[in-house]
Amino acid sequence: MPGTYVEAHQLVDQLETLCEPYRQNAISWLQLCTQSPMEDPRAEILHFLTDLNPIVRESFVMHAGRVLDEAVRHFGVKKGATSPLRARPAPASLQVIEAGRA
């Protein structure tokens, strides 16, 4: 259960970085996946993940995390929030290109 709790919070943290209307679109998508209302996404996702088979849960968390990462990358983040993707350092190949421009 502790791992499930952490996974649920990670997904919701990604969701919460999205600005509107993209956040609401992601919530609607999660409602379709979970077949439950998302009045409280943190509690609803935790409940959903708790009921899943561990293998299915792992797959869902991985794929949902990727979808939310892509949403953050393409649609931006709330003012003042940081994207987990944008916080990662650039690959070495891009750092070399940027160094050559300087």
N, C-alpha and C positions, 0 to 999 in steps of 0.2 A: 504493500500500500504506500509506503513512503516514496518509492519511485514513481508510482502513479500520480501522487500528489505533486511531485516536482514536474512531471511531464505536463500535467494539466495547467500548472501555473506558467510554464514556459510557453505553451500554446496561447494562453490568454494574454500573456505579456506581449507576444508578437501581435496579436489582434489589437491590443490597446494602443500600439504605436501608430496604427493606420489612422489617417484623417478621414472625415466624412466626405462623401458618401461611401467610401471604400470599406470603412469599418463595418457599416451596416450591411453592405453586400457580403462581406466575409461572414458575418453573423448569420445571414440568410442561408449561405452555403453550408455552414456548420449545422444549422437546423435541419437541412435536408439530409445531411450525413447521419446525424444523431436521432432523427425522427422525434425530436422533443423541442419544446420552446426554449429560447435562450434569454429568459428574463434576467438571469444572473449567470453569465457565461462561465465564470470561474467554478461555480457550484455544479452547473449542468454538465460541463465537460468532465469534471472530476467524477461525477456520478456515471456518466457514459463510459469513461475509461475503466472505471472499477468493475463494471459489468462485462467487459470484454475478455475473451480468451487472451492470455498473455502474448501469443504470437500475433493475433489480430490487432491487439492494442499497440504492439511495437510497430507494426506496419502502418497503422492509422496515424500514429504520432509522427513517424518519419515522413509520410506523404503529406499530411496536413501541415507539418512544419515547413516543408518545401514550398507548398502553395502559399502559405502566409509569408515566407521569406521573399518569394517572387512578387507578391502583392506589395510588400513594403518597398522592394527595389524599384518597381515600376510606378507606383502611385504615391510614393513619398510617405513621410511620417508627420505626425502632429508637431506643431511648433514646440521646440524645446525637448522633444523626445529624440532618442537616438536609435538608429537601426542596428541590429546585430550584424547585418551584412556590411554596413558602411563603417562599422568600427573595426572590421578586420583589415589587416595590412594588405596592400596591393601585392599581387604575385611578383616575384623577382623580375620576370620579363617586363612587366609594366614599370617597375622601379627603374630599370635600365633605360627604357624609352624616355621616361620623365627626366632622368638625370642628363640625358643627351640633349634635351630641349633647354635645360637651364644654362 
